[in-house]
């Protein structure tokens, strides 16, 4: 049985690592091609440009994120805990999102409409779980929950400064528990 390691797949995998390490501006097409073991012209043949390759990598990573987490439902505080765990276990996605933010700022990203709809679906699911209509407050609550879950991983040195005597594993246990506890309290007021 043949494996599905097509040239396109190899390029996406290599580009994910290169972009996570260096961002869109710092990533080199030569390095991506070398990691994939293919001619760099294949990047242009499949994707058209380095920027479009970056966009394909982010789109693929976001799809994995959505599939891995699902929508906010059930125990919402534990959903935030799962979000915390996901970002701890998948640092490449977090790095890609940070590079995307640095590159685009608040300008629209490729596939902006589809990603907006995906986040609207998350806000709608959160509103349904809270027993109310989706509104700006629900969207802001979702952003706050995402931020709480991601920030300890985005700024790991800050977590280490705040808990200098804790082992890495204990620091994560403490942070995760506190994030879930804050989510429980905050969601009661939401």
Secondary structure, 3 states (H helix, E strand, C coil): CCCCCCHHHHHHHHHHHHHHHHHHHHCCHHHHHHHHCCCCHHHHHHHCCHHHHHHHHHHHHHHHHHHHHCCCCCCHHHHHHHHHHHHHHCHHHHHHHHHHHHHHCCCCCCCHHHHHHHHHHHHHHHHHHHCCCCCHHHHHHHHHHHHHHHHHHHCHHHHHHHCCCCCHHHHHHHHHHHHHHHHHHHHHHC
